[in-house]
Amino acid sequence: GEMENLLVNDPRQDCGTDQNTQDETSLVVWSNNVIVAWVDSNLGVPGYGFPDWHCSSWWSSTVPQFIGWAVSRDGGATFSDKGGLPLFSNVVAYVITNYNTSAGYFVTTDLGDAGDPVLARDRASGTVYLTGIPQRPSVYWPNGTNEPAALWSPVWRSTNNGESFLPPINAIPGLIPTNALRDVADKPAMIVDNYAGEGNGDVYLAVLWAAGSEGLIVSR
């Protein structure tokens, strides 16, 4: 029969601007459960977290949250829009105020995301994983300003079938950025090993280390 085009997001959450878009979807399905994630520009900011060099090095104090998700418990007949994901909270980041001189200041803040969501599910444990692009630049100082900066790429976990997600972890720890002001962890891909035997339940993440020209990074 004819397929119905269902709305998974809640337009009432998209008020305040006439430039909202929802795109770049990912989903996981099991039994009567459907989880959909997408790029939701309503909670985003210009530059995905980068300062706007065309506007006197303007930097938005609003944390970008470009990923939204929705859940269905009736096989996709209806969906509940869950809004934005938890932030990477209480971390040290550098706010640049002059691109030509790299002048700026450190601040303890929350970091958000820049879209490109990817969902995966562990069939044995039921854990749902969600990854995406971190806000730009993809850099923070995990041990304060006296230690090197770190590249980061977020992975969120849900242990309640997607009703909520735990705060993100950095899935590529130990990587020092080539350029702490510009490096980006981009275009993530993720999969869970759901085959029986050794490695069952392992999660694999691949991201492009952009601007630092380090190429493809694979993490498990």
C-alpha positions in Angstrom: 0.0 0.0 0.0 0.9 3.7 0.0 3.6 4.7 2.5 2.8 7.6 4.9 5.2 10.4 5.3 5.3 10.9 9.1 6.7 13.9 11.0 9.1 12.9 13.7 10.1 16.3 15.0 7.9 18.7 17.0 7.6 22.0 15.1 6.6 23.7 18.3 10.2 23.4 19.4 11.4 25.3 16.3 9.9 28.7 17.1 12.0 31.8 17.2 13.6 31.8 13.7 12.4 31.3 10.2 15.6 29.5 9.1 15.1 26.1 10.8 16.0 23.0 8.9 16.0 19.3 9.8 18.1 16.9 7.7 20.9 14.3 7.7 18.9 11.6 9.5 20.0 8.3 11.2 17.9 5.7 12.8 17.8 2.3 14.6 14.9 0.0 14.7 14.1 -3.1 16.8 10.7 -4.7 17.8 8.2 -1.8 17.9 10.9 0.8 18.8 12.3 3.4 16.4 14.8 6.1 17.3 15.6 8.8 14.8 18.3 11.4 15.1 18.8 14.4 12.8 20.5 17.8 12.3 18.2 20.3 13.9 19.4 23.9 13.2 17.0 25.5 15.7 19.4 25.1 18.6 22.5 25.8 16.5 24.6 28.9 16.2 26.5 30.5 13.2 29.9 28.9 12.7 29.1 25.7 14.6 31.0 27.1 17.5 33.8 28.9 15.5 34.0 32.7 16.0 32.6 34.7 13.1 35.6 36.4 11.5 33.4 38.5 9.3 31.8 40.1 12.4 34.8 41.5 14.4 35.6 38.1 15.8 32.1 37.7 17.2 31.8 34.6 19.4 28.4 33.3 20.5 28.0 32.5 24.2 25.2 30.1 23.2 26.3 26.5 23.0 25.5 25.0 19.7 23.3 21.9 19.8 22.6 20.8 16.2 21.4 17.2 17.0 17.9 16.3 17.8 16.2 13.0 18.3 12.8 11.4 18.6 11.5 8.1 19.8 8.6 5.9 18.7 7.2 2.9 20.7 4.5 1.9 18.2 6.5 0.9 15.2 6.8 4.4 13.8 3.1 5.4 14.0 3.8 8.3 16.4 7.0 10.0 17.6 8.0 12.0 20.6 10.6 14.7 20.0 13.2 14.7 22.8 15.0 18.0 22.0 18.7 18.4 22.4 21.4 16.1 23.8 23.4 16.6 27.0 26.4 18.9 26.8 30.1 18.1 27.4 30.0 20.0 30.6 32.4 22.0 32.8 35.5 21.8 30.5 38.2 24.3 29.7 38.1 25.8 26.2 39.9 28.7 24.5 37.9 31.6 23.1 39.9 33.4 20.4 39.3 37.1 20.0 41.8 37.9 17.2 42.4 35.3 14.5 45.5 37.2 13.2 47.3 37.1 16.6 45.6 34.1 18.2 44.7 36.4 21.2 42.0 35.1 23.4 41.2 33.7 26.8 40.4 30.4 28.6 37.0 29.8 30.0 35.3 26.9 31.9 32.2 26.2 29.8 30.0 23.6 28.2 30.6 22.3 24.7 27.9 21.2 22.3 27.6 19.5 18.9 27.5 20.4 15.3 25.3 17.7 13.7 25.9 14.6 11.5 24.3 12.2 14.0 24.9 8.4 13.7 23.0 5.8 15.8 23.9 2.2 16.6 22.5 -0.3 19.1 24.0 -3.2 21.1 21.5 -6.1 20.6 22.7 -8.0 23.7 22.8 -5.2 26.3 20.2 -2.9 24.6 22.5 0.1 24.9 21.9 2.7 22.2 24.9 4.8 21.1 24.7 8.1 19.4 27.6 10.1 17.9 28.0 13.3 15.9 30.3 16.2 15.2 31.5 18.1 18.2 31.2 21.9 18.1 34.1 23.6 16.4 36.9 23.7 17.1 36.9 20.1 18.5 39.4 21.0 21.2 39.3 21.3 25.0 41.9 21.2 27.8 41.0 18.2 29.9 43.6 18.8 32.7 43.5 22.6 32.8 45.6 25.2 30.9 48.9 23.9 32.2 48.5 20.6 30.2 48.2 20.0 26.4 44.9 20.5 24.6 43.0 17.4 23.4 40.9 16.6 20.4 37.5 15.2 21.2 34.6 13.4 19.5 31.4 12.8 21.5 29.6 9.5 22.0 26.3 9.5 24.0 24.8 6.3 25.5 21.3 5.5 26.4 20.4 2.6 28.7 16.6 3.2 28.6 15.9 2.6 24.9 16.5 6.1 23.8 14.3 7.9 26.3 17.3 9.9 27.5 21.1 9.9 26.9 23.9 10.1 29.4 26.4 13.0 29.1 28.9 12.4 26.3 32.3 10.9 26.7 35.4 11.7 24.5 35.7 8.7 22.3 39.2 9.6 20.9 41.2 10.3 24.1 44.9 11.1 24.0 45.0 12.9 20.7 46.8 16.3 20.8 45.5 18.7 18.2 47.9 20.0 15.5 46.1 23.4 15.6 44.1 23.9 18.8 42.3 26.9 17.2 41.1 25.2 14.1 41.1 21.3 14.3 37.8 19.5 13.8 36.7 15.9 14.3 34.4 15.6 11.3 32.1 13.1 9.5 31.8 10.3 12.1 30.8 6.7 11.4 30.0 4.2 14.1 29.0 0.5 14.3 28.5 -2.0 17.1 29.7 -5.6 16.7 26.6 -7.6 17.2 28.0 -10.9 16.0 28.4 -13.7 18.5 31.9 -14.5 19.8 35.0 -12.4 20.6 34.4 -8.7 20.2 30.6 -8.9 20.7 29.4 -5.5 22.0 32.5 -3.6 20.9 31.8 -0.2 19.5 33.9 1.2 16.6 34.1 4.9 15.8 35.8 6.5 12.8 36.2 10.3 12.4 38.0 12.6 10.0 40.7 14.7 11.7 40.2 17.8 9.6 42.4 21.0 9.6 45.1 19.0 11.3 45.6 16.9 8.2 46.0 13.7 10.3 43.4 11.8 8.2 41.1 9.1 9.4 41.0 8.2 13.1 39.5 4.9 14.2 38.7 4.2 17.9 37.2 1.2 19.7 
